Amino acid sequence: MKKKVLCFVAMFFSIILLTGCNNQGDAIKSIEDTKIEVESIVDEIIDNNSVLNESMTPKYFYSSFLTSTYDLMSNLEQKYKSGDKIYLKFDNEELNGKIIGEDENNRNKYYIYIGNEDDDNLWSYGTVDLTTGNISWENGYQ
């Protein structure tokens, strides 16, 4: 009888552990997918600005990014409602010790944050170089 109870308890915790790991893997995949979309949007903004042959300002980048992310934000909202709690922040604020938005000390940098509402350890922090469009990512997961 004890063996049956112990087996049941072990199976129960195994299922919970596997389900939790799967949810974390899904969240990481969603963050990675969002990063790819953000990179594409940033490339488009930088390309469009190079046609104007002007230097990129943080205010111009913000307004262009806001306009260009409408579909992405709508998609993230739909996923959020269905349980995938990924969000994108790019307004001037601070979250988890990270500055988001324009850099007051360097007008050529802009910061973007992708996070998970359910787990504060699942995030990605992007530094956009407004002169080149390159994004360097720092991830809060392996």
Disulfide bonds with the S-S distance in Angstrom:
none
